[in-house]
Amino acid sequence: MVPKKKIRWIKRFVPRTLFGRSLLILILPILIIQAISMFIFFDRHWVKMTSRLAFAVAGEISILSSYIDLSDNDEMVQKIMSLSEQHLEFLITFDRGEILIQDTMPSNILEGWEGMVRSSLMHELGGAMNYPFTVDVDFQEKWTEVRVQLPKGVLNVSLPQRRLFSSTTYIFLIWVFFASTILLIISILFMRNQIRPIRRLALAAERFGKGRRVENFKIEGAKEVRQAGQAFLDMKTRLQRQITQRTDMLAGVSHDLRTPLTRLKLQVAMMGDSPDIYDIKNDINDMEKMIEGYLNFVRGDGRETTLLTDVSMMLRDVTISTKRQGCDVALTLNDVSDSIPLRPTAFKRCLNNILSNAAKYADFIWVTLERTGDDEIHIVIEDNGPGIDDNKFEEVFRPFYRLDSSRNVNTGGVGLGLPIAMDIVHTHGGKIWLEKSAHGGLAVHIILPV
């Protein structure tokens, strides 16, 4: 079993997006294979080829050294040197009577290709002849110089770099690099085209979940992505049909319920005034309020169009309306003037529900609007009322839950104000929760995406 801590440590370096993970799956094996291939190529091909070239050059220099050492006159030496320059691409000079200054530089002092070539040539020269020698490699000038101490003088042999070092290897590396780059670009373009339908499906689902219109969405991509897109469209159609049927049904129910209530109100109005008639009228009014509350909760606002709405302007309107109820309201906008996609009637109802609840129990309300990051706004509604217990923060969002157990509409409503507010916030893709207020009452927090 792999420890969880190690797995979490690895997850930090794993891309979070599907596109990034797909690229990692494509790139990582290619890099590993190329690294192994380069190592094998360098070890088996490049080093061996350099050793074989050095072996050939060392044999040729050994033969030249032996011929020049055995030659009795300068004419023969000059002829050997001319033939070597003509057929072996050597530039040869012979300094008769000179003594070779031994090279004190270690054979491994040079790094990279120069050090590898020098070491290979010195190794092969040491095995091919018994004369003292020095080797000087200069890749900038693309020449290599070998000086050999013969009994009659010093033999200087200069040879081009191509006799010891093959430039075709560079071409191979460049070809591999560009081929890999081209394949990687093709893979990236292919993966982008494969992931684009998934992103569009995610955006369409997000828009539909927030109650916005999903337009110009078409099924495309791989077979599995097409199946998911078709399933989303089928689900969208079923939900829209269900919302339409529910709205039409509730419209009929609303008419059927209100018609007998209207007849009762007319009959009661014709009975005159008495304590019993007054109680009946109150009961009928309570029934109307409860039915209206139930219908508002179940109906929702699915048919309302999403519009760009100025949140700060809406907060000004609802706070003015709350002030008319006799409650003082302090509004702080913090220079936030963002227009965000909202269903204005629904969200205004959400704010009115929260403010009316606060106005029932408090005499002062604080409303704050602020921006939290680039993609969210934060609305806080606080009051100085008695508040509620912490263990009731979740329960008050349950439909028909009331802190007042008497079920009196005048004192506590029907228990649908906060559930309707939560439903509206959630359909906008936001979050809502309760906390204790610093002013002694309750604080309602709303987060909305911009």
C-alpha positions as CSV (number, residue, x, y, z in Angstrom):
1,M,0.0,0.0,0.0
2,V,1.3,3.5,-1.0
3,P,1.0,6.0,1.9
4,K,-1.6,8.7,1.5
5,K,0.9,11.4,2.2
6,K,3.0,10.3,-0.8
7,I,0.0,10.3,-3.0
8,R,-1.0,13.8,-1.9
9,W,2.5,15.0,-2.5
10,I,2.4,13.7,-6.1
11,K,-1.0,15.3,-6.7
12,R,0.5,18.7,-6.1
13,F,2.4,18.3,-9.4
14,V,-0.4,16.8,-11.4
15,P,-2.3,19.3,-13.6
16,R,-5.9,19.9,-12.5
17,T,-7.5,20.2,-15.9
18,L,-8.3,17.4,-18.2
19,F,-6.3,19.1,-21.0
20,G,-3.2,19.3,-18.8
21,R,-3.5,15.7,-17.6
22,S,-4.0,14.5,-21.2
23,L,-0.9,16.4,-22.3
24,L,1.1,14.9,-19.4
25,I,0.0,11.4,-20.5
26,L,1.2,12.2,-24.0
27,I,4.4,14.0,-23.2
28,L,5.8,12.0,-20.3
29,P,6.2,8.7,-22.2
30,I,7.7,10.5,-25.1
31,L,10.3,12.2,-22.9
32,I,11.2,9.0,-21.1
33,I,11.5,7.1,-24.4
34,Q,13.7,9.9,-25.9
35,A,15.9,10.0,-22.9
36,I,16.5,6.3,-23.0
37,S,17.0,6.3,-26.7
38,M,19.5,9.2,-26.5
39,F,21.4,7.4,-23.7
40,I,21.6,4.2,-25.7
41,F,22.4,6.0,-28.9
42,F,25.2,8.0,-27.2
43,D,26.6,5.0,-25.5
44,R,26.4,2.5,-28.3
45,H,26.7,4.5,-31.4
46,W,28.3,7.9,-30.9
47,V,31.1,6.7,-28.5
48,K,31.8,3.6,-30.6
49,M,31.9,5.6,-33.8
50,T,34.3,8.1,-32.3
51,S,36.5,5.3,-31.0
52,R,36.6,3.7,-34.4
53,L,37.5,7.0,-36.2
54,A,40.2,7.6,-33.6
55,F,41.5,4.0,-34.1
56,A,41.8,4.6,-37.9
57,V,43.5,8.0,-37.4
58,A,45.9,6.5,-34.8
59,G,46.9,3.7,-37.2
60,E,47.6,6.1,-40.0
61,I,49.7,8.4,-37.7
62,S,51.5,5.3,-36.5
63,I,52.4,4.2,-40.0
64,L,53.5,7.7,-41.0
65,S,55.7,7.9,-37.9
66,S,57.3,4.6,-38.7
67,Y,58.0,5.5,-42.3
68,I,59.4,8.9,-41.5
69,D,61.6,7.3,-38.8
70,L,62.9,4.8,-41.2
71,S,63.6,7.4,-44.0
72,D,67.2,8.3,-44.5
73,N,66.8,11.6,-46.4
74,D,64.5,14.6,-46.5
75,E,63.3,13.9,-50.0
76,M,61.7,10.7,-48.9
77,V,60.1,12.4,-45.9
78,Q,58.7,15.1,-48.2
79,K,57.3,12.6,-50.5
80,I,55.6,10.8,-47.6
81,M,54.2,14.0,-46.3
82,S,52.8,15.0,-49.8
83,L,51.0,11.6,-50.2
84,S,49.5,11.9,-46.7
85,E,48.2,15.4,-47.4
86,Q,46.7,14.2,-50.7
87,H,45.0,11.0,-49.5
88,L,44.6,11.3,-45.7
89,E,43.8,15.1,-45.4
90,F,46.7,15.5,-43.1
91,L,48.8,18.7,-42.8
92,I,52.3,17.4,-41.9
93,T,55.5,19.1,-40.9
94,F,58.6,17.5,-39.6
95,D,61.0,19.5,-37.3
96,R,64.3,17.7,-37.5
97,G,66.3,17.8,-34.3
98,E,63.5,19.2,-32.2
99,I,62.5,17.8,-28.8
100,L,58.8,17.4,-27.9
101,I,57.6,19.3,-24.8
102,Q,55.5,16.9,-22.9
103,D,51.9,17.9,-22.3
104,T,51.1,18.2,-18.6
105,M,47.4,18.7,-19.1
106,P,45.4,15.6,-17.9
107,S,43.5,13.7,-20.5
108,N,40.2,14.4,-18.9
109,I,40.6,18.1,-18.3
110,L,38.4,19.0,-21.3
111,E,34.6,18.6,-21.0
112,G,32.0,17.6,-23.5
113,W,32.8,16.4,-27.0
114,E,36.3,17.8,-27.0
115,G,37.2,15.8,-23.9
116,M,35.6,12.6,-25.4
117,V,37.5,13.0,-28.7
118,R,40.8,13.8,-27.1
119,S,40.5,10.8,-24.7
120,S,39.6,8.4,-27.5
121,L,42.5,9.6,-29.7
122,M,45.0,9.4,-26.9
123,H,43.9,6.0,-26.0
124,E,44.2,4.7,-29.5
125,L,47.5,6.4,-30.1
126,G,48.9,4.9,-27.0
127,G,48.0,1.4,-28.2
128,A,49.2,2.0,-31.8
129,M,52.7,3.3,-31.3
130,N,55.5,3.5,-28.7
131,Y,56.6,7.1,-29.4
132,P,55.8,9.9,-27.0
133,F,53.0,12.2,-28.3
134,T,50.7,15.1,-27.4
135,V,47.2,15.8,-28.6
136,D,45.5,19.2,-28.8
137,V,41.8,19.4,-29.8
138,D,40.3,22.8,-30.8
139,F,36.6,22.5,-31.8
140,Q,36.3,26.2,-32.5
141,E,38.8,26.0,-35.3
142,K,37.6,22.5,-36.1
143,W,41.2,21.1,-36.2
144,T,43.1,18.6,-34.1
145,E,46.9,18.6,-33.8
146,V,49.0,15.6,-32.9
147,R,52.7,16.0,-32.1
148,V,54.9,12.8,-32.1
149,Q,58.5,12.6,-30.7
150,L,60.6,10.6,-33.2
151,P,64.3,9.8,-32.8
152,K,65.2,12.4,-35.5
153,G,62.8,15.1,-34.6
154,V,59.1,16.0,-33.9
155,L,56.4,15.1,-36.3
156,N,53.4,17.6,-36.4
157,V,50.2,16.2,-37.8
158,S,47.1,18.4,-38.2
159,L,43.8,16.9,-39.2
160,P,40.3,18.2,-39.7
161,Q,37.6,17.6,-37.1
162,R,35.5,15.5,-39.5
163,R,38.2,12.8,-39.3
164,L,37.4,12.2,-35.6
165,F,33.9,13.6,-35.1
166,S,30.8,12.9,-37.2
167,S,28.4,15.9,-37.5
168,T,25.6,13.7,-38.8
169,T,24.9,12.9,-35.1
170,Y,23.9,16.5,-34.6
171,I,21.6,16.3,-37.6
172,F,20.0,13.2,-36.1
173,L,19.4,14.9,-32.7
174,I,18.0,18.0,-34.4
175,W,15.7,15.8,-36.6
176,V,14.5,13.9,-33.5
177,F,13.9,17.2,-31.6
178,F,11.9,18.8,-34.5
179,A,10.0,15.7,-35.2
180,S,9.0,15.4,-31.5
181,T,8.0,19.1,-31.4
182,I,5.8,18.7,-34.5
183,L,4.2,15.6,-33.1
184,L,3.6,17.4,-29.8
185,I,2.0,20.4,-31.5
186,I,-0.3,18.0,-33.5
187,S,-1.2,16.2,-30.2
188,I,-1.9,19.5,-28.5
189,L,-4.2,20.6,-31.3
190,F,-5.9,17.3,-31.4
191,M,-6.4,17.2,-27.6
192,R,-7.8,20.8,-27.7
193,N,-10.4,19.8,-30.3
194,Q,-11.3,16.7,-28.2
195,I,-11.7,18.6,-25.0
196,R,-13.5,21.7,-26.4
197,P,-16.9,19.8,-26.6
198,I,-16.5,18.8,-23.0
199,R,-15.9,22.4,-22.0
200,R,-18.9,23.5,-23.9
201,L,-21.0,20.8,-22.3
202,A,-19.8,21.9,-18.8
203,L,-20.6,25.6,-19.6
204,A,-24.0,24.7,-20.9
205,A,-24.8,22.6,-17.8
206,E,-23.5,25.5,-15.6
207,R,-25.7,28.0,-17.4
208,F,-28.7,25.8,-17.2
209,G,-28.1,25.1,-13.5
210,K,-28.1,28.9,-12.9
211,G,-31.4,29.3,-14.7
212,R,-29.9,31.0,-17.8
213,R,-30.7,30.2,-21.4
214,V,-28.6,27.6,-23.1
215,E,-28.4,28.7,-26.7
216,N,-26.4,27.4,-29.7
217,F,-25.3,24.2,-28.0
218,K,-24.7,21.4,-30.4
219,I,-23.6,17.8,-29.9
220,E,-20.1,17.2,-31.2
221,G,-16.9,15.4,-30.3
222,A,-16.1,11.8,-29.6
223,K,-18.9,9.1,-29.3
224,E,-18.8,9.2,-25.5
225,V,-18.9,13.1,-25.4
226,R,-21.9,13.0,-27.9
227,Q,-23.7,10.6,-25.6
228,A,-23.2,12.9,-22.6
229,G,-24.3,15.9,-24.7
230,Q,-27.4,14.1,-25.8
231,A,-28.2,13.0,-22.3
232,F,-27.8,16.6,-21.1
233,L,-30.2,17.9,-23.8
234,D,-32.7,15.1,-22.9
235,M,-32.5,16.0,-19.2
236,K,-32.9,19.7,-20.1
237,T,-36.0,19.0,-22.1
238,R,-37.5,16.9,-19.4
239,L,-36.8,19.5,-16.7
240,Q,-38.2,22.3,-18.7
241,R,-41.3,20.2,-19.5
242,Q,-41.7,19.4,-15.8
243,I,-41.3,23.1,-14.8
244,T,-43.9,24.1,-17.4
245,Q,-46.3,21.5,-16.4
246,R,-45.9,22.4,-12.7
247,T,-46.4,26.1,-13.4
248,D,-49.5,25.4,-15.5
249,M,-50.9,23.1,-12.9
250,L,-50.2,25.6,-10.1
251,A,-51.9,28.3,-12.1
252,G,-55.0,26.2,-12.2
253,V,-54.8,25.2,-8.6
254,S,-54.3,28.8,-7.6
255,H,-57.5,29.7,-9.6
256,D,-59.4,26.8,-8.1
257,L,-58.4,27.7,-4.5
258,R,-59.0,31.4,-4.8
259,T,-62.4,31.2,-6.4
260,P,-64.1,29.6,-3.3
261,L,-62.2,31.9,-1.1
262,T,-63.4,34.9,-3.0
263,R,-67.0,33.6,-2.7
264,L,-66.5,33.1,1.0
265,K,-65.3,36.7,1.3
266,L,-68.3,38.0,-0.5
267,Q,-70.7,36.0,1.6
268,V,-69.0,37.1,4.8
269,A,-69.1,40.7,3.7
270,M,-72.8,40.4,3.2
271,M,-73.3,39.1,6.7
272,G,-72.6,42.3,8.5
273,D,-70.2,42.9,11.4
274,S,-69.9,40.8,14.5
275,P,-67.0,39.3,16.5
276,D,-67.5,35.9,14.8
277,I,-67.6,37.5,11.3
278,Y,-64.4,39.3,12.2
279,D,-62.7,36.1,13.1
280,I,-63.9,34.4,9.9
281,K,-62.5,37.3,7.9
282,N,-59.1,36.9,9.6
283,D,-59.1,33.2,9.0
284,I,-59.8,33.8,5.3
285,N,-57.0,36.3,5.0
286,D,-54.6,33.9,6.7
287,M,-55.6,31.2,4.3
288,E,-54.9,33.5,1.4
289,K,-51.5,34.4,2.7
290,M,-50.6,30.7,3.3
291,I,-51.8,29.7,-0.1
292,E,-49.9,32.5,-1.7
293,G,-46.8,31.5,0.2
294,Y,-47.1,27.8,-0.8
295,L,-47.6,28.7,-4.4
296,N,-44.7,31.1,-4.5
297,F,-42.4,28.4,-3.0
298,V,-43.6,25.7,-5.4
299,R,-43.9,27.8,-8.5
300,G,-40.4,29.3,-8.5
301,D,-39.4,31.6,-11.2
302,G,-38.3,29.3,-14.0
303,R,-40.0,31.3,-16.7
304,E,-38.3,34.6,-15.8
305,T,-35.6,35.7,-18.2
306,T,-32.0,36.3,-16.9
307,L,-30.9,39.8,-17.4
308,L,-27.8,41.9,-16.6
309,T,-28.8,43.6,-13.3
310,D,-27.1,46.3,-11.3
311,V,-27.0,44.7,-7.8
312,S,-26.2,48.0,-6.0
313,M,-29.3,49.6,-7.6
314,M,-31.5,46.7,-6.5
315,L,-30.1,46.9,-2.9
316,R,-31.0,50.6,-2.9
317,D,-34.6,49.8,-3.9
318,V,-35.1,47.1,-1.3
319,T,-33.6,49.0,1.5
320,I,-35.8,52.0,0.7
321,S,-38.8,49.7,0.8
322,T,-37.7,48.3,4.2
323,K,-37.3,51.8,5.6
324,R,-41.0,52.4,4.8
325,Q,-41.8,49.6,7.3
326,G,-40.3,51.7,10.1
327,C,-36.9,50.0,10.3
328,D,-33.6,51.9,10.0
329,V,-31.3,50.5,7.3
330,A,-27.6,51.4,6.7
331,L,-26.4,50.5,3.2
332,T,-22.7,50.2,2.3
333,L,-21.9,49.5,-1.3
334,N,-18.0,49.8,-1.2
335,D,-18.0,51.3,-4.8
336,V,-19.3,48.0,-6.2
337,S,-21.3,48.7,-9.4
338,D,-21.2,45.3,-11.1
339,S,-24.1,44.2,-13.4
340,I,-24.4,40.4,-13.1
341,P,-26.8,37.9,-14.8
342,L,-29.8,37.7,-12.5
343,R,-33.5,37.0,-12.7
344,P,-34.4,40.4,-11.2
345,T,-37.9,39.7,-9.9
346,A,-36.8,36.5,-8.2
347,F,-33.7,37.9,-6.6
348,K,-35.5,41.0,-5.4
349,R,-38.0,38.6,-3.7
350,C,-35.0,36.9,-2.1
351,L,-33.7,40.1,-0.6
352,N,-37.2,41.3,0.4
353,N,-37.8,38.0,2.3
354,I,-34.5,38.4,4.2
355,L,-35.0,42.1,5.0
356,S,-38.6,41.6,6.0
357,N,-37.6,38.8,8.4
358,A,-35.0,41.0,9.9
359,A,-37.4,44.0,10.2
360,K,-39.8,41.9,12.2
361,Y,-37.3,41.3,15.1
362,A,-34.9,44.2,14.8
363,D,-35.0,48.0,14.7
364,F,-31.7,48.5,12.7
365,I,-30.3,46.6,9.7
366,W,-26.9,46.8,8.1
367,V,-26.6,45.8,4.4
368,T,-23.1,45.5,2.9
369,L,-22.0,44.8,-0.7
370,E,-18.4,43.9,-1.5
371,R,-16.3,42.3,-4.2
372,T,-14.5,39.1,-3.2
373,G,-12.0,38.3,-5.9
374,D,-12.6,38.7,-9.6
375,D,-15.6,36.4,-10.0
376,E,-17.8,36.8,-6.8
377,I,-19.7,39.4,-5.0
378,H,-20.6,39.2,-1.3
379,I,-23.9,40.5,0.3
380,V,-24.2,40.6,4.1
381,I,-27.4,41.5,5.8
382,E,-27.1,42.0,9.6
383,D,-29.5,43.1,12.3
384,N,-29.5,43.9,16.0
385,G,-32.4,41.6,16.8
386,P,-32.4,38.7,19.3
387,G,-31.0,36.3,16.7
388,I,-31.4,32.5,16.8
389,D,-29.4,29.6,18.3
390,D,-26.5,28.2,16.3
391,N,-28.1,24.8,16.1
392,K,-31.1,26.4,14.2
393,F,-29.0,27.9,11.4
394,E,-29.6,24.9,9.1
395,E,-33.1,24.1,10.2
396,V,-34.6,27.6,9.3
397,F,-33.9,26.8,5.6
398,R,-36.2,23.8,5.7
399,P,-39.6,24.5,4.1
400,F,-42.4,25.3,6.5
401,Y,-40.0,25.3,9.5
402,R,-40.9,28.1,12.0
403,L,-39.3,29.2,15.2
404,D,-42.8,30.2,16.4
405,S,-44.5,26.9,17.1
406,S,-47.9,28.6,17.3
407,R,-48.1,28.7,13.5
408,N,-49.5,32.2,13.7
409,V,-49.1,33.9,10.3
410,N,-49.0,37.3,11.9
411,T,-46.1,36.5,14.2
412,G,-44.0,34.1,12.1
413,G,-45.3,33.8,8.6
414,V,-45.7,30.3,7.0
415,G,-42.0,29.3,7.3
416,L,-41.1,29.8,3.6
417,G,-39.2,33.1,3.5
418,L,-35.7,31.7,3.9
419,P,-36.3,28.5,2.0
420,I,-37.5,30.6,-1.0
421,A,-34.4,32.8,-0.6
422,M,-32.1,29.8,-0.5
423,D,-33.7,28.3,-3.6
424,I,-33.3,31.5,-5.5
425,V,-29.7,32.0,-4.5
426,H,-28.9,28.4,-5.4
427,T,-30.5,28.6,-8.8
428,H,-28.2,31.6,-9.5
429,G,-25.2,29.4,-8.7
430,G,-24.6,31.1,-5.4
431,K,-24.3,30.2,-1.7
432,I,-26.2,31.4,1.4
433,W,-25.6,30.8,5.1
434,L,-26.2,32.3,8.5
435,E,-23.9,33.5,11.2
436,K,-24.0,35.4,14.4
437,S,-23.8,39.2,13.8
438,A,-21.3,41.5,15.5
439,H,-24.3,43.7,16.2
440,G,-26.0,41.1,18.4
441,G,-28.5,39.7,15.9
442,L,-28.3,37.5,12.8
443,A,-26.1,37.9,9.8
444,V,-27.2,36.4,6.4
445,H,-24.3,35.9,3.9
446,I,-24.9,35.6,0.1
447,I,-22.2,34.8,-2.4
448,L,-23.0,35.3,-6.1
449,P,-20.8,34.5,-9.1
450,V,-20.2,37.5,-11.4
